[in-house]
Amino acid sequence: MNTPGLRERKKSELRELLSGLALDLFSKRGFDAVTVAEIAAAANVSEKTVFNHFAMKEDLMLAGRRELWARLVEDIRGRRAGVPVFAVVRRHVLSIAEQLQAAPAGKRLAFAKVVRSTPAIHMRLFEMSLEYERQIGDLLAGEVGTAEEDPTPWVVASLIGPLSRLAFGVGWGAGKSRTHAQTLAGIEAAFDLLEEGLAGYGAHKGKR
């Protein structure tokens, strides 16, 4: 009998397999030219199985992004007293940039090619960002105890989506090549711009 840990590991392995096959097919033929049925056949599973793991075709490319967003929400929720929210986000974005740098270059280039050339994926990314930005806004509002008419927590949260995308080179001259050092410098510069007005926001008095 499979243990829960083994079942979860098998699910994770299948998701990685499906995502990898999808990336390979999308990068070679284009997102719109590849069907979910073809991806299922390449993995020797049913189309229904694919949709059991990924709600939409676009999610085959973005499962990792959802996991990163969920991790960021938890990092913000679990930060210690006195730690501003943007300090957590800065560490998170720089960490993602380092993870991407460690990934095989071919995979990075294939992913960037598909994302940049597919409007449907851009829209799904936007929807995902809104979903998690709303969660972060609600979280900050609860921590700060803001008045209902004060939009500040949600304004702050709305900045986090664009900042997180810096690690992927999305939204800042994405068609231009840059070194890893330039990517890190660009991320640091963007966060530095926030320091004067927002760096201390969310340094709540809770956990120690």
Residue pairs with C-beta under 8 A, 6 or more apart in sequence:
2 10
11 53
14 43
14 45
14 49
14 53
15 53
15 54
15 63
17 43
18 39
18 43
18 45
18 50
18 53
18 54
18 60
19 60
19 61
19 63
19 64
21 39
21 42
21 43
22 34
22 39
22 60
22 61
23 60
23 61
23 107
23 110
23 111
23 114
24 110
25 34
25 38
25 39
25 42
26 34
26 61
26 110
26 114
26 118
27 110
27 111
27 113
27 114
30 117
30 118
31 57
31 61
31 114
31 117
31 118
31 120
31 121
32 118
32 120
36 47
36 50
36 51
36 57
36 60
37 47
39 50
39 60
40 46
40 47
40 49
40 50
43 50
50 60
54 60
54 63
56 124
57 120
58 118
58 120
58 121
58 123
58 124
59 66
59 124
61 111
61 114
61 115
61 118
61 121
62 121
62 124
62 125
62 128
65 125
65 128
66 128
68 92
68 96
68 164
69 128
69 129
69 131
69 132
69 164
70 132
71 92
72 88
72 89
72 92
72 132
72 136
72 160
72 164
73 132
73 135
73 136
73 139
75 88
75 91
75 92
76 85
76 88
76 89
76 136
76 139
76 140
76 202
77 139
78 207
79 85
79 87
79 88
79 207
80 207
80 208
81 203
81 204
81 205
81 206
81 207
81 208
82 203
82 205
83 203
84 199
84 200
84 201
84 202
84 203
85 136
85 140
85 156
85 201
85 202
85 203
86 191
86 194
86 198
86 199
86 201
86 202
87 199
89 160
89 163
89 164
89 191
90 187
90 188
90 191
92 164
93 163
93 164
93 166
93 167
93 187
93 191
94 167
94 184
94 187
94 188
96 164
96 167
96 168
97 166
97 167
97 180
97 183
97 184
97 187
100 108
100 167
100 168
101 180
112 168
112 169
112 174
114 121
115 121
115 122
115 125
115 168
115 170
116 170
116 174
116 175
125 165
125 170
129 161
129 164
129 165
130 161
132 161
133 154
133 157
133 158
133 160
133 161
134 154
134 157
136 157
136 160
137 153
137 154
137 156
137 157
137 158
138 153
140 146
140 153
140 156
140 157
140 202
141 153
141 154
143 202
143 204
143 206
144 152
144 153
144 202
144 204
146 152
146 153
152 201
156 198
156 201
156 202
159 194
159 198
162 171
163 187
163 190
163 191
165 171
166 172
166 183
166 186
166 187
166 190
167 183
167 187
169 178
169 183
172 186
178 186
